[in-house]
Every structure is written in structure tokens, then in C-alpha cells.
Amino acid sequence: MSLAEVRVIGLPGMPIVTPGMHLAPLIQQAATAASLAFEAGDIIVVTQKIVSKAEGHLVVLRDVTPSPFATSFAQQWDKDPRHVEVVLQQSRRIVKMDRGVLITETHHGFICANAGVDQSNMEGEDVLAVLPPDPDASCRTIRQGLRASLGFDVAVIMSDTFGRPWRDGLVNVAIGVSGIEAIKDYTGQLDAQGYELRVTALAIADELASAAELVMNKLDNVPVAVIRGYAYPHGEGSLTQLIRDPARDLFR
């Protein structure tokens, strides 16, 4: 029996991304500089931050007028009311407010802290990055650009850092996919003992996003990783596969 192996390769050399840049050629240029040749079946993981920058999903705080609610919350917890206002604007609803933390549901359906609004690693103290409005479409654009120049297909995953209920520590999860199904469903298959698996659907997009973070490192400016050797289920894919129906969600 052959040994299974999956490689996770950090891709250095990406420039500082600014609005209007096209990520597919930048990723390919960085790969060429690193002497890495893409292969059919590779999975390209990109951080949400560079996608938001490239697509211009940025908010300048001096242009934000906070609502009375944002101002009241900010004053109570020593926060910037403009930042709080952006979080509220990016939210469909507030899930939890406690000890200065806002857990919200974004317009995409993600439940996370501060609606994914982020100020870290931004050029300029008064600039916030917000989530792309359609992360799947953003991944599809990158994938199509790479396919046009490479002549073969790859998969693309967009990752972001989320907290987890009941566990300390942050992990990277997938917030957009293209060319890969977000879930690998083993339901109906037999395990090694011959038992039929009834409820076994693995969130492989999340697992791959978390694996990619190991070589990205928050402090090293490596916003792209290549995962090679994983036999993933091909398909257009969508992050809606990972968003649990509220009717089946025991924690809402």
C-alpha cells in the first residue's frame, strides 16, 4: 500500500496588494519567482485580506458617521465608535454582545466576531478591511485567471481567521471556494469494519484552510499557500454548503 502524502507550500514574494490589482497573475509571478510550477489538481488558498484589498472592500474611518447605538457601545467598552458602526453595517443581526465583544451574523450567513471586519496588517491606521460580498465569486475569478494562463484547472479557497465556541485559539476556515466541493460526504459508505456511515460529512474546505495557515504565519506576509496531493471532490462548490440551516442549528 502506498503512503498517503499531502504537501502544503507557503508562497512568499507577493507584493503589497492595492485596489485594482488582479490576484491571479500576482500569484503566478510569485510562484515563478519561487521556482514553483503549478500542477493540475493543486489547491490555492488565499487569505481574505488580500482579496478584500484587491477588490477595494476597504472602509476609511474618517468617512464613517457612527449611529447612537454604536457610540453608546463604544463608550462603554473604550472602542472606536466608527469601527463599531462598520461592524454593524456588515451584519445581518447581532448574535451576542458581551464584555465588549460583538458576535454577529454577516450578510453572507457567517457567524463570527465583528462581522469579519479587520484592521490588522492594513496600510494606514484608519482603514478597515471588510469581507468580500461574494467570496465564492472572488475565488472563481482567481481560478479562471489561473486556468487561462496555466492551461489546466486548479481549485481556490479563500480563508479567514475565526474563533471557535467552547475552545480557545483561532483557526483559519474557508469563507469562499471554487473548483472544490466544501464538504466531502461519506454517508452510505462502509468503514474498515463494514459498518455503513450514516452521518459523516467532513468540512474539507475548512480543514484545508487551517492546514494552509501553518505555512502562512500571520507575521511573515505569506498570504497564499499551495496544497498538493489531496484528492478532493471536484465541482464548482459553494460556501453555502457549510452554512447550517437555522432549522437544524441547535445553538441559535
HUMODA-V946746 format. One line per field, one symbol per residue. ss: DSSP state (H for helix, E for strand, - for the rest). Layout:
BEGIN
ss=???
END
This chain:
BEGIN
ss=------EEEE------------HHHHHHHHHHH---------EEEEEHHHHHHHH--EEEHHH----HHHHHHHHHH---HHHHHHHHH-EEEEEEEE--EEEEEE----EEEHHH-E--------EEE-----HHHHHHHHHHHHHHHH----EEEEEEEEEE--EEEEEEEEEEEE-----EE----E-----E----EE-HHHHHHHHHHHHH-------EEEEE----------HHHH---HHH----
END
